Amino acid sequence: MITIDYLAIPYEQKNCYQLVRYFYLKEFNIKLVDMDHVKDDAYRLIHKEILKQSNNFVMVKEPKYGTLVLMNNADHHAIINHIGVYLGNNKVLHTSIKTGCVISNIDMLNVKGYANHPSLA
């Protein structure tokens, strides 16, 4: 389960995708595609592609512990530019430049969809 260790991570160490990679490795021993070389401003264009290529994530209607939460955190269009991890009880672990790693209520986020790793299905 979640520990305070995640909340202690500043954004400068882990952007949203790096946090998801770290979470999946630590919680499930699953290695996701390394995208650390991609700069933050390019994430807006590649998040859908990451989901297609990153171990064949499967889009789902309802999240469970470990489900990726696909979001738009800026302009409220359909494009996905932010991701986090569903923790259960309507809580999402994610990070931003303003807050670092946080746990937010899912109702406060602009959620565009959910995706599960095949081994967690």
Chimera marker file (.cmm) of the C-alpha trace (Angstrom):
<marker_set name="trace">
<marker id="1" x="0.000" y="0.000" z="0.000" r="1" g="1" b="0" radius="0.5"/>
<marker id="2" x="0.902" y="3.664" z="-0.222" r="1" g="1" b="0" radius="0.5"/>
<marker id="3" x="3.500" y="5.054" z="2.113" r="1" g="1" b="0" radius="0.5"/>
<marker id="4" x="4.545" y="8.567" z="2.929" r="1" g="1" b="0" radius="0.5"/>
<marker id="5" x="7.611" y="7.894" z="0.763" r="1" g="1" b="0" radius="0.5"/>
<marker id="6" x="5.691" y="8.843" z="-2.394" r="1" g="1" b="0" radius="0.5"/>
<marker id="7" x="4.524" y="12.143" z="-0.964" r="1" g="1" b="0" radius="0.5"/>
<marker id="8" x="8.092" y="13.098" z="-0.113" r="1" g="1" b="0" radius="0.5"/>
<marker id="9" x="9.164" y="13.050" z="-3.790" r="1" g="1" b="0" radius="0.5"/>
<marker id="10" x="9.562" y="16.550" z="-5.265" r="1" g="1" b="0" radius="0.5"/>
<marker id="11" x="8.508" y="17.199" z="-8.860" r="1" g="1" b="0" radius="0.5"/>
<marker id="12" x="12.117" y="17.944" z="-9.783" r="1" g="1" b="0" radius="0.5"/>
<marker id="13" x="12.885" y="14.265" z="-9.183" r="1" g="1" b="0" radius="0.5"/>
<marker id="14" x="9.777" y="12.697" z="-10.747" r="1" g="1" b="0" radius="0.5"/>
<marker id="15" x="7.377" y="14.154" z="-13.297" r="1" g="1" b="0" radius="0.5"/>
<marker id="16" x="3.996" y="12.436" z="-13.657" r="1" g="1" b="0" radius="0.5"/>
<marker id="17" x="5.189" y="9.620" z="-15.925" r="1" g="1" b="0" radius="0.5"/>
<marker id="18" x="8.368" y="9.040" z="-13.910" r="1" g="1" b="0" radius="0.5"/>
<marker id="19" x="6.213" y="8.780" z="-10.777" r="1" g="1" b="0" radius="0.5"/>
<marker id="20" x="3.980" y="6.194" z="-12.476" r="1" g="1" b="0" radius="0.5"/>
<marker id="21" x="7.066" y="4.185" z="-13.544" r="1" g="1" b="0" radius="0.5"/>
<marker id="22" x="8.442" y="4.338" z="-9.997" r="1" g="1" b="0" radius="0.5"/>
<marker id="23" x="5.087" y="3.303" z="-8.502" r="1" g="1" b="0" radius="0.5"/>
<marker id="24" x="4.696" y="0.333" z="-10.869" r="1" g="1" b="0" radius="0.5"/>
<marker id="25" x="8.213" y="-0.887" z="-10.171" r="1" g="1" b="0" radius="0.5"/>
<marker id="26" x="7.910" y="-0.485" z="-6.405" r="1" g="1" b="0" radius="0.5"/>
<marker id="27" x="4.330" y="-1.755" z="-5.977" r="1" g="1" b="0" radius="0.5"/>
<marker id="28" x="4.083" y="-4.414" z="-8.709" r="1" g="1" b="0" radius="0.5"/>
<marker id="29" x="7.672" y="-5.072" z="-9.856" r="1" g="1" b="0" radius="0.5"/>
<marker id="30" x="6.577" y="-4.036" z="-13.376" r="1" g="1" b="0" radius="0.5"/>
<marker id="31" x="9.046" y="-2.116" z="-15.544" r="1" g="1" b="0" radius="0.5"/>
<marker id="32" x="7.355" y="0.400" z="-17.821" r="1" g="1" b="0" radius="0.5"/>
<marker id="33" x="8.924" y="1.912" z="-20.925" r="1" g="1" b="0" radius="0.5"/>
<marker id="34" x="11.656" y="4.425" z="-20.067" r="1" g="1" b="0" radius="0.5"/>
<marker id="35" x="10.558" y="7.865" z="-21.266" r="1" g="1" b="0" radius="0.5"/>
<marker id="36" x="12.843" y="9.865" z="-18.960" r="1" g="1" b="0" radius="0.5"/>
<marker id="37" x="14.638" y="11.454" z="-21.922" r="1" g="1" b="0" radius="0.5"/>
<marker id="38" x="11.395" y="13.140" z="-23.077" r="1" g="1" b="0" radius="0.5"/>
<marker id="39" x="10.990" y="16.695" z="-21.875" r="1" g="1" b="0" radius="0.5"/>
<marker id="40" x="7.824" y="17.773" z="-20.039" r="1" g="1" b="0" radius="0.5"/>
<marker id="41" x="6.540" y="19.963" z="-22.863" r="1" g="1" b="0" radius="0.5"/>
<marker id="42" x="6.506" y="16.948" z="-25.206" r="1" g="1" b="0" radius="0.5"/>
<marker id="43" x="4.372" y="14.845" z="-22.872" r="1" g="1" b="0" radius="0.5"/>
<marker id="44" x="1.238" y="16.553" z="-24.153" r="1" g="1" b="0" radius="0.5"/>
<marker id="45" x="1.817" y="14.941" z="-27.545" r="1" g="1" b="0" radius="0.5"/>
<marker id="46" x="2.903" y="11.477" z="-26.488" r="1" g="1" b="0" radius="0.5"/>
<marker id="47" x="0.766" y="10.275" z="-23.560" r="1" g="1" b="0" radius="0.5"/>
<marker id="48" x="-1.681" y="8.414" z="-25.798" r="1" g="1" b="0" radius="0.5"/>
<marker id="49" x="1.260" y="6.847" z="-27.620" r="1" g="1" b="0" radius="0.5"/>
<marker id="50" x="2.831" y="5.840" z="-24.306" r="1" g="1" b="0" radius="0.5"/>
<marker id="51" x="-0.358" y="3.981" z="-23.418" r="1" g="1" b="0" radius="0.5"/>
<marker id="52" x="-0.383" y="2.168" z="-26.756" r="1" g="1" b="0" radius="0.5"/>
<marker id="53" x="3.260" y="1.139" z="-26.551" r="1" g="1" b="0" radius="0.5"/>
<marker id="54" x="3.846" y="0.820" z="-22.829" r="1" g="1" b="0" radius="0.5"/>
<marker id="55" x="3.188" y="-2.856" z="-22.258" r="1" g="1" b="0" radius="0.5"/>
<marker id="56" x="-0.176" y="-2.719" z="-24.055" r="1" g="1" b="0" radius="0.5"/>
<marker id="57" x="-2.216" y="-0.979" z="-21.377" r="1" g="1" b="0" radius="0.5"/>
<marker id="58" x="-5.924" y="-1.711" z="-21.699" r="1" g="1" b="0" radius="0.5"/>
<marker id="59" x="-8.527" y="1.034" z="-21.488" r="1" g="1" b="0" radius="0.5"/>
<marker id="60" x="-11.150" y="0.331" z="-18.791" r="1" g="1" b="0" radius="0.5"/>
<marker id="61" x="-14.311" y="2.037" z="-17.518" r="1" g="1" b="0" radius="0.5"/>
<marker id="62" x="-13.734" y="1.598" z="-13.785" r="1" g="1" b="0" radius="0.5"/>
<marker id="63" x="-10.426" y="2.039" z="-11.936" r="1" g="1" b="0" radius="0.5"/>
<marker id="64" x="-8.951" y="-0.254" z="-9.316" r="1" g="1" b="0" radius="0.5"/>
<marker id="65" x="-5.753" y="-0.049" z="-7.283" r="1" g="1" b="0" radius="0.5"/>
<marker id="66" x="-2.917" y="0.614" z="-9.719" r="1" g="1" b="0" radius="0.5"/>
<marker id="67" x="-5.056" y="1.740" z="-12.672" r="1" g="1" b="0" radius="0.5"/>
<marker id="68" x="-3.600" y="4.665" z="-14.607" r="1" g="1" b="0" radius="0.5"/>
<marker id="69" x="-5.759" y="7.768" z="-14.387" r="1" g="1" b="0" radius="0.5"/>
<marker id="70" x="-5.535" y="9.723" z="-17.644" r="1" g="1" b="0" radius="0.5"/>
<marker id="71" x="-6.124" y="13.422" z="-17.196" r="1" g="1" b="0" radius="0.5"/>
<marker id="72" x="-5.983" y="16.851" z="-18.730" r="1" g="1" b="0" radius="0.5"/>
<marker id="73" x="-4.659" y="19.327" z="-16.219" r="1" g="1" b="0" radius="0.5"/>
<marker id="74" x="-4.467" y="22.511" z="-18.237" r="1" g="1" b="0" radius="0.5"/>
<marker id="75" x="-6.798" y="23.356" z="-21.078" r="1" g="1" b="0" radius="0.5"/>
<marker id="76" x="-9.730" y="20.981" z="-20.525" r="1" g="1" b="0" radius="0.5"/>
<marker id="77" x="-9.652" y="19.564" z="-24.042" r="1" g="1" b="0" radius="0.5"/>
<marker id="78" x="-9.740" y="15.872" z="-24.849" r="1" g="1" b="0" radius="0.5"/>
<marker id="79" x="-5.957" y="15.500" z="-25.063" r="1" g="1" b="0" radius="0.5"/>
<marker id="80" x="-4.259" y="13.618" z="-22.234" r="1" g="1" b="0" radius="0.5"/>
<marker id="81" x="-1.391" y="15.614" z="-20.762" r="1" g="1" b="0" radius="0.5"/>
<marker id="82" x="-1.205" y="14.223" z="-17.233" r="1" g="1" b="0" radius="0.5"/>
<marker id="83" x="-1.294" y="10.770" z="-15.629" r="1" g="1" b="0" radius="0.5"/>
<marker id="84" x="-1.547" y="9.404" z="-12.130" r="1" g="1" b="0" radius="0.5"/>
<marker id="85" x="-2.307" y="6.147" z="-10.322" r="1" g="1" b="0" radius="0.5"/>
<marker id="86" x="-5.621" y="5.196" z="-8.746" r="1" g="1" b="0" radius="0.5"/>
<marker id="87" x="-5.235" y="4.195" z="-5.091" r="1" g="1" b="0" radius="0.5"/>
<marker id="88" x="-8.816" y="3.263" z="-4.262" r="1" g="1" b="0" radius="0.5"/>
<marker id="89" x="-11.452" y="5.186" z="-2.302" r="1" g="1" b="0" radius="0.5"/>
<marker id="90" x="-11.558" y="7.880" z="-5.023" r="1" g="1" b="0" radius="0.5"/>
<marker id="91" x="-7.901" y="8.844" z="-4.424" r="1" g="1" b="0" radius="0.5"/>
<marker id="92" x="-5.261" y="9.423" z="-7.107" r="1" g="1" b="0" radius="0.5"/>
<marker id="93" x="-1.495" y="9.692" z="-6.655" r="1" g="1" b="0" radius="0.5"/>
<marker id="94" x="0.009" y="12.199" z="-9.080" r="1" g="1" b="0" radius="0.5"/>
<marker id="95" x="2.498" y="15.033" z="-9.218" r="1" g="1" b="0" radius="0.5"/>
<marker id="96" x="2.769" y="18.549" z="-10.539" r="1" g="1" b="0" radius="0.5"/>
<marker id="97" x="5.357" y="21.257" z="-10.688" r="1" g="1" b="0" radius="0.5"/>
<marker id="98" x="3.373" y="23.281" z="-8.130" r="1" g="1" b="0" radius="0.5"/>
<marker id="99" x="2.706" y="20.552" z="-5.571" r="1" g="1" b="0" radius="0.5"/>
<marker id="100" x="5.194" y="17.729" z="-6.030" r="1" g="1" b="0" radius="0.5"/>
<marker id="101" x="3.639" y="14.322" z="-5.333" r="1" g="1" b="0" radius="0.5"/>
<marker id="102" x="0.138" y="14.529" z="-3.893" r="1" g="1" b="0" radius="0.5"/>
<marker id="103" x="-2.929" y="12.406" z="-3.344" r="1" g="1" b="0" radius="0.5"/>
<marker id="104" x="-6.063" y="14.059" z="-4.737" r="1" g="1" b="0" radius="0.5"/>
<marker id="105" x="-9.731" y="13.211" z="-4.728" r="1" g="1" b="0" radius="0.5"/>
<marker id="106" x="-10.637" y="11.939" z="-8.199" r="1" g="1" b="0" radius="0.5"/>
<marker id="107" x="-13.661" y="14.270" z="-8.314" r="1" g="1" b="0" radius="0.5"/>
<marker id="108" x="-11.299" y="17.252" z="-8.262" r="1" g="1" b="0" radius="0.5"/>
<marker id="109" x="-9.399" y="16.081" z="-11.367" r="1" g="1" b="0" radius="0.5"/>
<marker id="110" x="-10.212" y="16.393" z="-15.057" r="1" g="1" b="0" radius="0.5"/>
<marker id="111" x="-10.233" y="12.642" z="-15.780" r="1" g="1" b="0" radius="0.5"/>
<marker id="112" x="-10.328" y="11.542" z="-19.431" r="1" g="1" b="0" radius="0.5"/>
<marker id="113" x="-10.106" y="7.783" z="-18.916" r="1" g="1" b="0" radius="0.5"/>
<marker id="114" x="-8.491" y="4.805" z="-17.186" r="1" g="1" b="0" radius="0.5"/>
<marker id="115" x="-5.996" y="2.173" z="-18.310" r="1" g="1" b="0" radius="0.5"/>
<marker id="116" x="-4.797" y="-1.067" z="-16.723" r="1" g="1" b="0" radius="0.5"/>
<marker id="117" x="-1.551" y="-2.901" z="-17.232" r="1" g="1" b="0" radius="0.5"/>
<marker id="118" x="-2.356" y="-6.374" z="-18.684" r="1" g="1" b="0" radius="0.5"/>
<marker id="119" x="-0.846" y="-8.182" z="-15.706" r="1" g="1" b="0" radius="0.5"/>
<marker id="120" x="-3.173" y="-6.288" z="-13.347" r="1" g="1" b="0" radius="0.5"/>
<marker id="121" x="-6.339" y="-7.061" z="-15.297" r="1" g="1" b="0" radius="0.5"/>
<link id1="1" id2="2" r="1" g="1" b="0" radius="0.2"/>
<link id1="2" id2="3" r="1" g="1" b="0" radius="0.2"/>
<link id1="3" id2="4" r="1" g="1" b="0" radius="0.2"/>
<link id1="4" id2="5" r="1" g="1" b="0" radius="0.2"/>
<link id1="5" id2="6" r="1" g="1" b="0" radius="0.2"/>
<link id1="6" id2="7" r="1" g="1" b="0" radius="0.2"/>
<link id1="7" id2="8" r="1" g="1" b="0" radius="0.2"/>
<link id1="8" id2="9" r="1" g="1" b="0" radius="0.2"/>
<link id1="9" id2="10" r="1" g="1" b="0" radius="0.2"/>
<link id1="10" id2="11" r="1" g="1" b="0" radius="0.2"/>
<link id1="11" id2="12" r="1" g="1" b="0" radius="0.2"/>
<link id1="12" id2="13" r="1" g="1" b="0" radius="0.2"/>
<link id1="13" id2="14" r="1" g="1" b="0" radius="0.2"/>
<link id1="14" id2="15" r="1" g="1" b="0" radius="0.2"/>
<link id1="15" id2="16" r="1" g="1" b="0" radius="0.2"/>
<link id1="16" id2="17" r="1" g="1" b="0" radius="0.2"/>
<link id1="17" id2="18" r="1" g="1" b="0" radius="0.2"/>
<link id1="18" id2="19" r="1" g="1" b="0" radius="0.2"/>
<link id1="19" id2="20" r="1" g="1" b="0" radius="0.2"/>
<link id1="20" id2="21" r="1" g="1" b="0" radius="0.2"/>
<link id1="21" id2="22" r="1" g="1" b="0" radius="0.2"/>
<link id1="22" id2="23" r="1" g="1" b="0" radius="0.2"/>
<link id1="23" id2="24" r="1" g="1" b="0" radius="0.2"/>
<link id1="24" id2="25" r="1" g="1" b="0" radius="0.2"/>
<link id1="25" id2="26" r="1" g="1" b="0" radius="0.2"/>
<link id1="26" id2="27" r="1" g="1" b="0" radius="0.2"/>
<link id1="27" id2="28" r="1" g="1" b="0" radius="0.2"/>
<link id1="28" id2="29" r="1" g="1" b="0" radius="0.2"/>
<link id1="29" id2="30" r="1" g="1" b="0" radius="0.2"/>
<link id1="30" id2="31" r="1" g="1" b="0" radius="0.2"/>
<link id1="31" id2="32" r="1" g="1" b="0" radius="0.2"/>
<link id1="32" id2="33" r="1" g="1" b="0" radius="0.2"/>
<link id1="33" id2="34" r="1" g="1" b="0" radius="0.2"/>
<link id1="34" id2="35" r="1" g="1" b="0" radius="0.2"/>
<link id1="35" id2="36" r="1" g="1" b="0" radius="0.2"/>
<link id1="36" id2="37" r="1" g="1" b="0" radius="0.2"/>
<link id1="37" id2="38" r="1" g="1" b="0" radius="0.2"/>
<link id1="38" id2="39" r="1" g="1" b="0" radius="0.2"/>
<link id1="39" id2="40" r="1" g="1" b="0" radius="0.2"/>
<link id1="40" id2="41" r="1" g="1" b="0" radius="0.2"/>
<link id1="41" id2="42" r="1" g="1" b="0" radius="0.2"/>
<link id1="42" id2="43" r="1" g="1" b="0" radius="0.2"/>
<link id1="43" id2="44" r="1" g="1" b="0" radius="0.2"/>
<link id1="44" id2="45" r="1" g="1" b="0" radius="0.2"/>
<link id1="45" id2="46" r="1" g="1" b="0" radius="0.2"/>
<link id1="46" id2="47" r="1" g="1" b="0" radius="0.2"/>
<link id1="47" id2="48" r="1" g="1" b="0" radius="0.2"/>
<link id1="48" id2="49" r="1" g="1" b="0" radius="0.2"/>
<link id1="49" id2="50" r="1" g="1" b="0" radius="0.2"/>
<link id1="50" id2="51" r="1" g="1" b="0" radius="0.2"/>
<link id1="51" id2="52" r="1" g="1" b="0" radius="0.2"/>
<link id1="52" id2="53" r="1" g="1" b="0" radius="0.2"/>
<link id1="53" id2="54" r="1" g="1" b="0" radius="0.2"/>
<link id1="54" id2="55" r="1" g="1" b="0" radius="0.2"/>
<link id1="55" id2="56" r="1" g="1" b="0" radius="0.2"/>
<link id1="56" id2="57" r="1" g="1" b="0" radius="0.2"/>
<link id1="57" id2="58" r="1" g="1" b="0" radius="0.2"/>
<link id1="58" id2="59" r="1" g="1" b="0" radius="0.2"/>
<link id1="59" id2="60" r="1" g="1" b="0" radius="0.2"/>
<link id1="60" id2="61" r="1" g="1" b="0" radius="0.2"/>
<link id1="61" id2="62" r="1" g="1" b="0" radius="0.2"/>
<link id1="62" id2="63" r="1" g="1" b="0" radius="0.2"/>
<link id1="63" id2="64" r="1" g="1" b="0" radius="0.2"/>
<link id1="64" id2="65" r="1" g="1" b="0" radius="0.2"/>
<link id1="65" id2="66" r="1" g="1" b="0" radius="0.2"/>
<link id1="66" id2="67" r="1" g="1" b="0" radius="0.2"/>
<link id1="67" id2="68" r="1" g="1" b="0" radius="0.2"/>
<link id1="68" id2="69" r="1" g="1" b="0" radius="0.2"/>
<link id1="69" id2="70" r="1" g="1" b="0" radius="0.2"/>
<link id1="70" id2="71" r="1" g="1" b="0" radius="0.2"/>
<link id1="71" id2="72" r="1" g="1" b="0" radius="0.2"/>
<link id1="72" id2="73" r="1" g="1" b="0" radius="0.2"/>
<link id1="73" id2="74" r="1" g="1" b="0" radius="0.2"/>
<link id1="74" id2="75" r="1" g="1" b="0" radius="0.2"/>
<link id1="75" id2="76" r="1" g="1" b="0" radius="0.2"/>
<link id1="76" id2="77" r="1" g="1" b="0" radius="0.2"/>
<link id1="77" id2="78" r="1" g="1" b="0" radius="0.2"/>
<link id1="78" id2="79" r="1" g="1" b="0" radius="0.2"/>
<link id1="79" id2="80" r="1" g="1" b="0" radius="0.2"/>
<link id1="80" id2="81" r="1" g="1" b="0" radius="0.2"/>
<link id1="81" id2="82" r="1" g="1" b="0" radius="0.2"/>
<link id1="82" id2="83" r="1" g="1" b="0" radius="0.2"/>
<link id1="83" id2="84" r="1" g="1" b="0" radius="0.2"/>
<link id1="84" id2="85" r="1" g="1" b="0" radius="0.2"/>
<link id1="85" id2="86" r="1" g="1" b="0" radius="0.2"/>
<link id1="86" id2="87" r="1" g="1" b="0" radius="0.2"/>
<link id1="87" id2="88" r="1" g="1" b="0" radius="0.2"/>
<link id1="88" id2="89" r="1" g="1" b="0" radius="0.2"/>
<link id1="89" id2="90" r="1" g="1" b="0" radius="0.2"/>
<link id1="90" id2="91" r="1" g="1" b="0" radius="0.2"/>
<link id1="91" id2="92" r="1" g="1" b="0" radius="0.2"/>
<link id1="92" id2="93" r="1" g="1" b="0" radius="0.2"/>
<link id1="93" id2="94" r="1" g="1" b="0" radius="0.2"/>
<link id1="94" id2="95" r="1" g="1" b="0" radius="0.2"/>
<link id1="95" id2="96" r="1" g="1" b="0" radius="0.2"/>
<link id1="96" id2="97" r="1" g="1" b="0" radius="0.2"/>
<link id1="97" id2="98" r="1" g="1" b="0" radius="0.2"/>
<link id1="98" id2="99" r="1" g="1" b="0" radius="0.2"/>
<link id1="99" id2="100" r="1" g="1" b="0" radius="0.2"/>
<link id1="100" id2="101" r="1" g="1" b="0" radius="0.2"/>
<link id1="101" id2="102" r="1" g="1" b="0" radius="0.2"/>
<link id1="102" id2="103" r="1" g="1" b="0" radius="0.2"/>
<link id1="103" id2="104" r="1" g="1" b="0" radius="0.2"/>
<link id1="104" id2="105" r="1" g="1" b="0" radius="0.2"/>
<link id1="105" id2="106" r="1" g="1" b="0" radius="0.2"/>
<link id1="106" id2="107" r="1" g="1" b="0" radius="0.2"/>
<link id1="107" id2="108" r="1" g="1" b="0" radius="0.2"/>
<link id1="108" id2="109" r="1" g="1" b="0" radius="0.2"/>
<link id1="109" id2="110" r="1" g="1" b="0" radius="0.2"/>
<link id1="110" id2="111" r="1" g="1" b="0" radius="0.2"/>
<link id1="111" id2="112" r="1" g="1" b="0" radius="0.2"/>
<link id1="112" id2="113" r="1" g="1" b="0" radius="0.2"/>
<link id1="113" id2="114" r="1" g="1" b="0" radius="0.2"/>
<link id1="114" id2="115" r="1" g="1" b="0" radius="0.2"/>
<link id1="115" id2="116" r="1" g="1" b="0" radius="0.2"/>
<link id1="116" id2="117" r="1" g="1" b="0" radius="0.2"/>
<link id1="117" id2="118" r="1" g="1" b="0" radius="0.2"/>
<link id1="118" id2="119" r="1" g="1" b="0" radius="0.2"/>
<link id1="119" id2="120" r="1" g="1" b="0" radius="0.2"/>
<link id1="120" id2="121" r="1" g="1" b="0" radius="0.2"/>
</marker_set>
